[in-house]
Structure formats: structure tokens, C-alpha cells
Amino acid sequence: MNFAEVDRELDGLGGSVSAYLGRLDAPPTWTRRADATHYAASTMKVAVLAALHRAAESGRLDLDAPVEVVNEFASARPDAPRFSCAPHFDNDQAVWARLGTGATLRWLAERMIVRSSNLATNILLDHVGLPAVARVWAAAGARHSVTGRGIEDFAARDAGIANLVTVADLAALLAAIATGATRRGPLASPAHCAAMRDVLLAQQHRDDLAAGLPEGTPIAHKSGWVRGVRHGAGVVYPDDAPPYVLVVCTTTEGRDVDACRLLADLSARSWQARQQLTPAH
């Protein structure tokens, strides 16, 4: 993989494209605008997942206890009214079908990741709290990423309260989960990190990074997308090379289908280079 050539190609696309590629527990092989911030879209849900498991490990929350499925939340802007999610903006009607009834935190966490449920995300944020998510970013070593509000908290958004990520921070968070599944790391116990990894491996949205991999290749990943934004962040587990992390964030004026193709192409190239992912010099 000729990274200088890839950078030249990406320079000609317009907008902002950031990337991070490297093996776990090693400096990256390739980075591009690694500390540039992007609107987080649904990639922030990985940090919410980690905050939930940390709360469960501490004994503050029980993942298997049922909670009420509600659709009214406090805004991150203190003087704003409570807000709700819109069903047509969501990707998972299974959570909406339980509105007014109960669901376990574990099930809501699964739906938040594998189907990217916005409603499940806000319910979980209500239980863990935004400060707990901030502590996840700090524990992972993130330098620029911020989860300042829930999904569709438009009053907070209009007040400048942001959800931001960088590819370097997302890579650090995913690497902490992946490596933490086999030995104690900064986020949680191996059992909790393995549970997080397994949910990410069960991801059902597979139209960007996963689309560039050979069929059946395990990838623990989360994507995020809104108009003009398409991100993919994952840990790939080849059977003939060490695992590696790939994160691509795009903020452009192009079509989402084209951004998906770009992420799939970068994923395919990274796969081809999987046995040569030595740290950049």
C-alpha cells in the first residue's frame, strides 16, 4: 500500500478525510489528519457502550435489570426544554416497539451498536450520564473527542454543545477495548471488554469498512453517518496476521454512497497490506 499515493488521491476529493491504520499495541502505520475533529455521528455510541460497562463493573448498574423505554430526555443545555427522538431518524424499530414497556440495559446496548438505535443511546445516556462518557474518552487517552449531548438534542447543538471525534481517539478507544479483552487495560475488566468487543463484532451495518473485507472476516466496528458525514471505525481480525485497527472519518459534500465506496476501498487496501503494517518512521 503506497500511503503517499493514497494521500494524493484523498487530497483531490475535497472536504476533510482523516484516517488511522495500525496494529494494536503499536504506533500507527499510516495516519492522515489524525487529530482533525469531525462531527461524531453514531461513532460516539462506542464511548457510551464503554461507560455502561464501566458502570456495571463498579456495581452502579445491572446490565440485566429492566428499565423503562422512554422518549423524553433532559437537554444538555440547562435552560432548554426536554427533547425527544424522532422515529424516522432511527435505524431500529425494535426499540420503538418497546416504548412504554421495559428492556434490559444489555439489550439496549446491543441495539445501540448493532442497529445504531438513537432511542437506545439516549436511554443509556440517561442512566450512565455524560460525565461517565467523558471519563471513558480520558481513560482511553483521547485528546480531542467530546460527547457533549444526546442524539437529536437540537437545543444543545444550537448552543454549540458538540459531539466530536478524531480518528486517533476512535482508534485509541477501539484498541483499548480489543486489547482489554485479554488483559486488564484502562477501560474495564477483560470480561467486560470482551463483551463490548463481541457486540461490535455483531454489527449489522456493513456497508463501509466491512464491505472492503473478504466475506466472513471478523471486524469489531461501528459506523456513523448523517448528511455530509460518513465514518467507519473497526478492529479487523485476520486469520493470517495480527489484528489491526482502521478508522476513516469523512466530512464532505458528496453522496453517502460514494463515501461508503471510499471507506470500502481504503479497507480493501488496508487488508491487502495487513502483513506489512509496521510502524511508520
C-alpha angles and dihedrals in degrees: 000000000000102000095186088056091048090051091052090051092050092047088063096054100074125224120057124308119179127183142181125188128173148112122277116269092016137090113269124272093213135010131175121188087337095173098042110119122233131183101271100224108178097335088089087071089079089063090048089052091053092047090053093052092047089053090049092049091051090051095244094115134029111219092205097049115105119242129188117268103229136167104209122088141175114254120238086232103083097215096045126103121250115278138211138209122248116232093219091060092055131089100208124060091179091080092046089053088064096051109139093017133074139279134170121255089238092057092046090051091052092051091046090059109029095041098019093235111193093195092054090048094056093046090052092046088054089057101042100032130223094267089061090055090050089053089054092055090048093048091051091053096249114165106187111015119111133184101195103158147010127267114287094008090144095169090059091044091053089050090057098258103145145194106214136170140179127206091241092054094046089049091051092050095048092044090052090053094045097046092038090062090073103031136016111279138169098284111047146319120303090254093055094042090050089051090052092047091050092053090050090049089055092059111145099195101085105157101111125030095008091051090066095055130083112270112277097018108145114241125172100207152145129203131197132198143170129150107311094005131090122165133174126187125175151141112235121209111203118187092223103041139035117279117271137194123231124184125176123178121186130187108180143135092242131105120283091234089059092048089052090053090050092052091046090051093050089047091052092050091048090051091053089053095044095115094050101049098131121155115277116251 
